[in-house]
Amino acid sequence: MPTPRFLLTAPLWFLPSAVGVGGLFTPLQAQTAAGSGEPWRIIAPAQVTVVLGRDGSLIGEIGRERRLNVPLRTLPRFVGQAFIAVEDKRFYQHDGVDLVGVAGALKDAVTKGSIRGASTITQLLVGNMHPDVIDRRDRSPARKLREQQAAREMEKRYSKEQILEAFLNQLDFGRGAFGIEMAARQYFGKGAAELTLAEAASLASMPKSPTLYDPSRYAARNRERRNTVLALMAQQGYITPAQAAAAQREPVVTVNRQEKLAPWVTDVVRVQAERAGVPVMSGGFRIQTTIDPVLQRQAQRALAEGINEIEARPGFRGKRCAGEAGTPVPSPTAARAPRVDACLEGAVVVIDPTTGDVRALVGGRDYARSSFNRAIDGNRQPGSSFKAFVYAQAMSQGLTANAMVADTALRMRLENGQVYSPDNADHAFLGALTLRDALTKSRNPVAVQLAMSVGMDSVIALARRTGLRSSIAPYPSSALGASVVQPLDFVAAYAAFDNGGVSVEPRFIARIDDRAGRPVFTPQGAPMRPAMDPRVAFIVRDMLQDVVERGTATALRRIVPARIPVAGKTGTTNDNTDVWFVGMTPELVTGVWLGFDKPAMIAPGAAGGTLAAPIAGRVIAAAYDTRTAGSWTPPPGVVAAEIDRLTGQPADGTTPADRRYREWFIEGTEPGALAWPLSLFRLGPIGF
């Protein structure tokens, strides 16, 4: 006659709660006080919202628990078998309660021997999925009976495969990793579908104690238990003894889990998604971004390496923060110069000029040290990099790139009675030179004269049409970048010089899908609007190319191969507190800012061309490591003429070869045209 089942289950009241073959099983803390429902029901646990790059790779995570559910069918068979072997070897024979295991546990209790585990995978799942109903810390008989009843009910309603899948996705593997997928990523740097037999056994060793058997911290201890798991798998027929022996010989090799690839981007898309009404913190969503993961990684590396090199330069005023996060190294120059008690920071933005898609964004040198996003929330003076807008407005009102202007001392009385006298970084004045050379050499008095001639209000209006949202003061100093801008907006505004004069809006999110793969949010980009005459955009961009080839940004050209066309502008503020480079190729617009969070001198003589431009150069060079650069094509209505660089006049037979160059003109303003040279004087006298 069969033994009544209650006779075997009742003595379980006296057994330790929540033990498997390995012992104590750590309950999850994910389910809420609001209740998780009937304890036999398999519920969808909290998951992470994954942030994906444009290639579909993982670049960030959003959510309260780092869990990403995976179907059992996508895993190697030995993954589930490893957990069954160590936690519940009769998993496929029992109905939720292992009567054979219970009998063994009773015998141990009576003889006062070592207590073997009696809880099944199903019981463990019940307790951990419904801690509000089945509290595994409660060792009372009532709790044990409820758990067994729920486990049997679960077995009636779900298949073994469904239960095992839920179990693997529910487990806590320590270090904030929940479920087999996140555990595989955390410890072995791969998805669960890619686990080896030895790695699967290492993870199966952890439910007994995620802390004690942490393979990253206690490799030897994990290996010993892993080998036990492998031996159990061989004994139970899941693998051969030869397979077990081979896996046992393997060392435990884990990865040092790196910081999220794009933490600043993750913060941005979380805010944007929540503003769109998508509850991404609840988990289970997939956010497809515009970020290029390879370029993002290269931008982060270029910024960190560039800042470290700057810190090592003589005269650097801040701390040397190149060591471990949060442990700055004092600067060797601190005794010889006033020291800034802070780490040098920076930001990098890379945008597709045709769409506004953000390909990379770095908000600082080290997210772990400071999560403040300087690319989004920072407001800094752009210095001379703002001059591109001044020159564009001057050319839109008829001035040509070969017009002669004067780099000379100025004294301008302001409305408040003060006298404003812009100087050059080299404290010298070059006299008469072409507009192109004035921009190439970044002569400050010329930019101020141009802004005053065309009207600072008109310059501001042009900048706003390109998408610059910052408030620009209508003062002469704003022509030299004295008004603060947000780096992301500023780089996006530069896209108009690259794409034919059209404004773009930065875009991070391409699409958000729910856990079923259904799209729940697809941003509608702002319409692209003309910001400036495409002919003006082309000519100014061509002038900016000279800045890289023979002007203030030649350090970038030494890094970027000649096959890649680059244009851009450096920027340095008063007292060397902010340095910039914003530049472009036919496919990308790249901006770099450096400075202290509390504005202070970086170093005497610090300049955008020597500090920011090399970092931008590294980003651009890396971006074209595996791609071919395009070229810029003149738009209709632009003509070329050969000009004497020294005089700005058409070259003739007496002009030396080294002074000849090709200049671009809006049709009708070129030398010999009916309107020329009257077009040169549409603005009135410039500095003479």
Secondary structure, DSSP 8 states (H G I E B T S, - for coil): ----HHHHHGGGGGS-SSEETTEE------S-TT----TT--------EEEE-TTS-EEEEESSSEE----GGGS-HHHHHHHHHHH-TTTTTSSSS-HHHHHHHHHHHHHT--------HHHHHHHHH-TTTS-TT--SHHHHHHHHHHHHHHHHHS-HHHHHHHHHHH-B-STTEEHHHHHHHHHHSS-GGG--HHHHHHHHTSTT-TTTT-TTT-HHHHHHHHHHHHHHHHHTTSS-HHHHHHHHHS----------S-HHHHHHHHHHHHHTT--GGGS--EEEES--HHHHHHHHHHHHHHHHHHHTSTT--S-B--SSTT--B--TTTTTS---SS--EEEEEEE-TTT-BEEEEE-SS-TTT----HHHH--B--GGGGHHHHHHHHHHTT--TT-EEEE----EE-TTS-EE----TTS---EEEEHHHHHHTT-HHHHHHHHHHH-HHHHHHHHHHTT--S---SSGGGGGT-S-B-HHHHHHHHHHHHTTSB----B-EEEEE-TTS-EEE--------B-S-HHHHHHHHHHHHHHHHHSTTHHHHTTS-TTS--EEEEEE-GGG-EEEEEEE-SS-EEEEEEE-SS----STT--HHHHHHHHHHHHHHHHTSSS--------TTEEEEEEETTT-SB--TTS-GGGEEEEEEETTSSTTSTTTTGGGGTT-----
